[in-house]
Amino acid sequence: MFGGEDELQSEKCLYIIRKNLGKDFLVKESGDIIRINPALFPMLDTDLFLKDEDNTGLYRGDFLEGFYLKNNVSFNEWVTNTRQVFKAHYLKNCTAPSPGTMIPEILSFVSPSAKNRCR
């Protein structure tokens, strides 16, 4: 269910999630795929963020910052990839700095059309 995770640990994680967020928070799809119940959240903030370049205000830092699962390479790779996607989307649509402002190299690809969109 959780890739390399021990089945008992997986069940414990699901129990804690359901106990704290309600039994209907997660739904099982096909096979071992479990996801957040779309009936509870028809549009997630992450979906809104990626949908429109004007939604950069929704970005609050790295996705699941500091969160990893021990002995679960596939989950940790997914989290890392998702962080990179969100950060790239944010930086691509972020405000270009004022003239004379020192900027890191990574921000040099910010598009001119994205001015005044980020804080």
C-alpha positions in Angstrom: 0.0 0.0 0.0 2.8 2.5 0.9 5.5 1.0 -1.3 8.3 -0.4 0.9 6.3 0.3 4.1 5.6 -2.5 6.4 1.9 -3.4 6.2 1.3 -3.0 9.9 2.9 0.5 9.8 0.6 1.4 6.8 -2.5 0.3 8.7 -1.4 2.3 11.7 -0.9 5.4 9.6 -4.4 5.0 8.0 -5.9 4.5 11.5 -4.4 7.7 12.8 -5.5 9.7 9.7 -9.1 8.3 10.0 -9.2 8.8 13.7 -8.1 12.5 13.4 -9.8 13.5 10.2 -12.8 11.2 10.0 -13.5 7.8 8.5 -14.6 9.3 5.2 -11.5 11.5 4.7 -9.7 8.8 2.6 -11.3 6.7 0.0 -9.9 3.6 -1.7 -9.7 3.6 -5.5 -8.5 0.7 -7.6 -6.0 -1.7 -6.2 -4.0 -0.2 -3.4 -4.6 3.4 -4.3 -5.9 5.6 -1.5 -6.7 9.3 -1.9 -8.4 12.2 -0.2 -12.1 11.9 -0.7 -12.9 14.3 -3.6 -16.5 14.8 -2.3 -15.1 16.5 0.8 -12.7 18.8 -1.2 -13.9 19.3 -4.8 -11.0 21.7 -5.4 -7.8 21.5 -3.4 -5.6 24.6 -2.9 -2.9 22.8 -4.8 -5.2 22.4 -7.8 -6.1 26.1 -7.6 -2.5 27.1 -7.3 -1.5 25.2 -10.5 -4.6 26.2 -12.4 -3.9 29.9 -12.6 -0.7 31.9 -12.7 -2.4 34.6 -10.6 -2.7 32.2 -7.6 0.9 32.6 -6.4 -0.4 33.9 -3.1 -1.4 30.3 -2.3 2.2 29.3 -2.1 3.4 29.1 1.5 6.7 27.3 1.1 7.8 23.8 0.3 5.0 21.2 -0.1 5.0 19.0 3.1 8.1 20.7 4.3 10.3 18.5 6.4 7.9 15.5 6.0 9.3 12.2 4.9 8.4 8.5 5.5 11.1 6.3 6.9 11.9 3.3 4.5 9.6 4.6 1.8 11.6 5.7 -1.2 8.6 5.9 -3.6 6.6 8.2 -1.3 9.7 10.4 -0.6 10.5 10.7 -4.3 6.8 11.7 -5.0 7.0 14.4 -2.2 10.4 15.7 -3.6 9.0 15.8 -7.2 5.8 17.6 -6.0 7.9 20.2 -4.1 9.9 20.9 -7.3 6.8 21.3 -9.4 5.1 23.7 -7.0 8.3 25.7 -6.5 9.0 26.0 -10.2 5.4 27.1 -10.8 5.7 29.7 -8.1 9.1 31.0 -9.3 7.9 31.1 -13.0 5.0 33.3 -12.1 6.6 35.4 -9.4 7.3 39.1 -9.5 10.4 40.2 -11.2 12.6 42.1 -8.6 13.0 45.9 -8.6 15.9 47.3 -10.6 19.2 47.0 -8.7 17.9 44.2 -6.4 20.3 41.3 -6.0 18.7 38.0 -6.9 19.8 34.4 -6.8 20.5 32.7 -10.1 17.5 30.5 -9.8 15.2 33.4 -10.1 16.7 34.6 -13.4 14.1 32.7 -15.4 11.1 34.6 -13.9 9.0 35.8 -16.9 8.5 39.6 -17.4 4.8 38.9 -17.8 4.6 37.7 -14.2 5.4 41.1 -12.6 3.5 42.0 -9.4 2.0 38.6 -8.8 4.0 37.5 -5.7 4.6 39.0 -2.3 
